[in-house]
Amino acid sequence: MSTTLSRTETYSLLSLALACVGVLANTFQGDGEPLIASIAFSGLAFCSCYALIRWLGQAFMRRGFKGKDMSKLKQHEIPETMGAVCAMVYLFILVFFIPWPFYKDIVAATSGGGNRDVMKDLDAVETGRLLHRFPHNKLASYLSAILSLQSIVLLGIGDDLFDIRWRHKVLIPAIAVIPMLVVYFVDFGVTKMVVPTPLRPYLGELFDLGWLYYVYMALLSIFSSNSINILAGINGIEVAQSLVIAALIVFNDVLYLSPFTPYPHPATDSHLFSLYLLLPFIGVSLALLMHNWYPAKVFVGDTYCYFAGMVFAVDGILGHFSKTLILLLLPQGFNFVYSAPQLFHLVPCPRHRLPHFNARTGLLECSRVEFKKPLARPIAECLKLLHRLRLLDVEVDGEGNVVSSSNFTIINLWLVWFGPMREDRLALGLLGFQTACGLLGLFIRHRMALLVFTQDNW
Amino acid sequence: MSTTLSRTETYSLLSLALACVGVLANTFQGDGEPLIASIAFSGLAFCSCYALIRWLGQAFMRRGFKGKDMSKLKQHEIPETMGAVCAMVYLFILVFFIPWPFYKDIVAATSGGGNRDVMKDLDAVETGRLLHRFPHNKLASYLSAILSLQSIVLLGIGDDLFDIRWRHKVLIPAIAVIPMLVVYFVDFGVTKMVVPTPLRPYLGELFDLGWLYYVYMALLSIFSSNSINILAGINGIEVAQSLVIAALIVFNDVLYLSPFTPYPHPATDSHLFSLYLLLPFIGVSLALLMHNWYPAKVFVGDTYCYFAGMVFAVDGILGHFSKTLILLLLPQGFNFVYSAPQLFHLVPCPRHRLPHFNARTGLLECSRVEFKKPLARPIAECLKLLHRLRLLDVEVDGEGNVVSSSNFTIINLWLVWFGPMREDRLALGLLGFQTACGLLGLFIRHRMALLVFTQDNW
């Protein structure tokens, strides 16, 4: 990878950055529009992330953050852990964005010593739809989100440095989410859930989960981060799946903010909040994807997967749409359940489960695990059943013993279904699947919600 | 260094930790007392930091974070950058502490979607002196402090990893302080300073510094972090000087909170805030000092110096006593001014300016810089003047040319004044000097303030 930007790149990035700065400068006129500012900041995030990935690649390689791409003919070393750059840019953009949605003039005077004497009324601050400004008490939530994201970056870098063991790794997101949970506890503290209609006779209309709600949020962050981390291994898939999920959430947010939705809507704030977190994420991820797409010029590292998963978890929790988020992560969830037999060693798990690169054809083929010791009878029968359901490719010898099978990942399953293909076509196929599942999920969420709840909150 | 805790250590740490947990559990009775909780958390911070430094030392060395102690007969390799462990523990303790000062019951009910409908009155929350709870809008300041500290740790680790150049390094604290400045801008935004009496005819009573106030805060963080980083190089000095400064600020805070001070006092909040940030810092620093004191078993790394300086800067800014902080950093400031001729290459600067270790006597002697090329006339005359003022040790040849001098650091100056001594006696001497200067500074601040201001805010 070149360490400098080409002339075309420099001019394109510069003009995009200048345009964004222009838009930002314009928001100083009149009341300022946080959503417009957020879009401009996302453009700036894209530009700076794109340039920094180029400039810092060599420094990362010198310090040992490098790896070889197993699925290529020529295996150059390329920079690893570039997701950390992406995350740092994102965090700084979120910080710089603060003055737009959270207006400073709420404090009008002070007697010194940190006391506020005159406060403006909330109504004087919230002015119209796109000009919407948050009440000041949302600032703490926003800052706690940044804190949790920064924590996951710190811990992710720690993981990339010290190679933490797998079973400890899984818990990293649960540690990083603590700042947000603590602030949620002191700042909001609502742990009640709306009960689905069929269960209302038993549980009432609202059910207070109490501390279990915090466990739920921690589990959500573990699930979100790790499920993205598990669906990985081919060029671009980590970043691109995150982008698809982010785009779907943005689509859902926009449904609540569009001119067709009655205003003021109780969930407007939450979905604006969600957009402010996601738009810059899309900016930095696009810049990373352009370097990580087939053929990859950089690797993203575990840091990126943790970080992306945490962005979604934080967004879902503070935007109050955690159930929708779970719907959007269904393909990842399926991949996790599907991987479970190997992850929990019911079936032997080889060191790598990446698809096999066939150097002759240049295509990826599904990788296989050989069973040197015969499998226990019930497990072997399950594998045969999966084979019949076309959910696995199992090889059986003359005596009916299972001797090998495809590895248990959705990536290999895709290759079982559609045969060998080039790395980018494989990634595109999986992304199409992710998009289709997500759109279906959103459709179900908004159309079918009335079957189990008395009203859709849209 | 042993990687495990001895039996005595284990039992001592365990019993201290249990006592702290007991105290914490007690604060759940009745209204809870944040200051007591803060002290208990600081105890927990000490225990966990002490144990983690032991447990993680080997892992750090394996990943290349290690160094040799130049001032010892036997130069084993020992872990480096242990300040990062210290900082991580500190940050998590600050997060866990949040529910104590910031009470959750302020939000009593919600209509969903993140809106608060019923709020309790502030008076119902603030109850008495030690039971003092912060109004909820201070939470944003507190979180921004944590964010800035976490940023400096991230950037500090980046520095330790990538060996950033000296002139870029200096600016790291200014980048890390940005989150706090942005939140200060939206959350408080007061940039007026009280004008000293002699200047009032020209400037009025209050002078609005405007954006210069933000520059001032950024400069304060640069000064605070780097001045601690420059006064370094012998076992324990980085941590111990930070402890002395922290103790002096705590002493100053207690002056405002003691039963002799009239209550309610406008600065009570600020000084409680300051205590909450400093007590856990003292906890983790003590644990680090016990490993870093002569003969050092670990090194602290630049990360610690940045981190400690940032704690003071954040504390001074949010506690509204930045001028007092500058008074307490005077010895560091003197060291910086004194070092300037070498730092800015007016006089040659050797790679290392540590005191010279005399292996025969086991004592440290002041290290010297040889001037191979003759110095410019005015500079040579200045050095001779400094020699006459006993502020430098200069060697002159028969023709009156300066051929060598002691290095320009306060550590070497101390050795010039008091002759060779063992490393720990040198550190103790410098710490005594720091303490004396600090106490004098506080005395001046409270006794002499009336000469330039119409009233002491105490």
HADDOCK unambig.tbl for C-alpha pairs under 7 A between the chains (distance, minus, plus):
assign (segid A and resid 59 and name CA) (segid B and resid 162 and name CA) 6.98 0.50 0.50
assign (segid A and resid 63 and name CA) (segid B and resid 162 and name CA) 6.86 0.50 0.50
assign (segid A and resid 95 and name CA) (segid B and resid 179 and name CA) 5.75 0.50 0.50
assign (segid A and resid 96 and name CA) (segid B and resid 182 and name CA) 6.95 0.50 0.50
assign (segid A and resid 98 and name CA) (segid B and resid 182 and name CA) 6.96 0.50 0.50
assign (segid A and resid 99 and name CA) (segid B and resid 186 and name CA) 5.77 0.50 0.50
assign (segid A and resid 102 and name CA) (segid B and resid 186 and name CA) 6.44 0.50 0.50
assign (segid A and resid 103 and name CA) (segid B and resid 186 and name CA) 5.94 0.50 0.50
assign (segid A and resid 104 and name CA) (segid B and resid 185 and name CA) 6.52 0.50 0.50
assign (segid A and resid 104 and name CA) (segid B and resid 186 and name CA) 3.92 0.50 0.50
assign (segid A and resid 104 and name CA) (segid B and resid 187 and name CA) 6.04 0.50 0.50
assign (segid A and resid 104 and name CA) (segid B and resid 189 and name CA) 6.91 0.50 0.50
assign (segid A and resid 107 and name CA) (segid B and resid 188 and name CA) 6.30 0.50 0.50
assign (segid A and resid 113 and name CA) (segid B and resid 266 and name CA) 5.49 0.50 0.50
assign (segid A and resid 113 and name CA) (segid B and resid 267 and name CA) 4.81 0.50 0.50
assign (segid A and resid 113 and name CA) (segid B and resid 270 and name CA) 6.29 0.50 0.50
assign (segid A and resid 113 and name CA) (segid B and resid 320 and name CA) 6.72 0.50 0.50
assign (segid A and resid 114 and name CA) (segid B and resid 270 and name CA) 6.62 0.50 0.50
assign (segid A and resid 137 and name CA) (segid B and resid 137 and name CA) 6.77 0.50 0.50
assign (segid A and resid 139 and name CA) (segid B and resid 140 and name CA) 6.38 0.50 0.50
assign (segid A and resid 140 and name CA) (segid B and resid 139 and name CA) 6.39 0.50 0.50
assign (segid A and resid 140 and name CA) (segid B and resid 140 and name CA) 4.95 0.50 0.50
assign (segid A and resid 143 and name CA) (segid B and resid 143 and name CA) 6.43 0.50 0.50
assign (segid A and resid 143 and name CA) (segid B and resid 144 and name CA) 6.99 0.50 0.50
assign (segid A and resid 144 and name CA) (segid B and resid 143 and name CA) 7.00 0.50 0.50
assign (segid A and resid 147 and name CA) (segid B and resid 147 and name CA) 6.03 0.50 0.50
assign (segid A and resid 154 and name CA) (segid B and resid 154 and name CA) 6.53 0.50 0.50
assign (segid A and resid 162 and name CA) (segid B and resid 59 and name CA) 6.98 0.50 0.50
assign (segid A and resid 162 and name CA) (segid B and resid 63 and name CA) 6.85 0.50 0.50
assign (segid A and resid 179 and name CA) (segid B and resid 95 and name CA) 5.77 0.50 0.50
assign (segid A and resid 182 and name CA) (segid B and resid 96 and name CA) 6.94 0.50 0.50
assign (segid A and resid 182 and name CA) (segid B and resid 98 and name CA) 6.94 0.50 0.50
assign (segid A and resid 182 and name CA) (segid B and resid 99 and name CA) 7.00 0.50 0.50
assign (segid A and resid 185 and name CA) (segid B and resid 104 and name CA) 6.47 0.50 0.50
assign (segid A and resid 186 and name CA) (segid B and resid 99 and name CA) 5.76 0.50 0.50
assign (segid A and resid 186 and name CA) (segid B and resid 102 and name CA) 6.43 0.50 0.50
assign (segid A and resid 186 and name CA) (segid B and resid 103 and name CA) 5.92 0.50 0.50
assign (segid A and resid 186 and name CA) (segid B and resid 104 and name CA) 3.90 0.50 0.50
assign (segid A and resid 187 and name CA) (segid B and resid 104 and name CA) 6.06 0.50 0.50
assign (segid A and resid 188 and name CA) (segid B and resid 107 and name CA) 6.27 0.50 0.50
assign (segid A and resid 189 and name CA) (segid B and resid 104 and name CA) 6.92 0.50 0.50
assign (segid A and resid 266 and name CA) (segid B and resid 113 and name CA) 5.51 0.50 0.50
assign (segid A and resid 267 and name CA) (segid B and resid 113 and name CA) 4.82 0.50 0.50
assign (segid A and resid 270 and name CA) (segid B and resid 113 and name CA) 6.29 0.50 0.50
assign (segid A and resid 270 and name CA) (segid B and resid 114 and name CA) 6.64 0.50 0.50
assign (segid A and resid 320 and name CA) (segid B and resid 113 and name CA) 6.69 0.50 0.50
